[in-house]
């Protein structure tokens, strides 16, 4: 997800859910991190499935 859109979505969510200054900042950080984790998950699992097992890379003497 684009960083600009993550910031906009996290800011809107923090404004709606936050009560005071500290809670708004905390909610913003939590939403921003959650959006970053959600966008990375499919790419990482795809890379792990393509990797060859380590036992095939060992050369025997």
Secondary structure, DSSP 8 states (H G I E B T S, - for coil): --HHHHHHHHHHHHHHH--SHHHHHHHHHHHHHHHHHHHHHHHHHHHHHHS--GGGS----
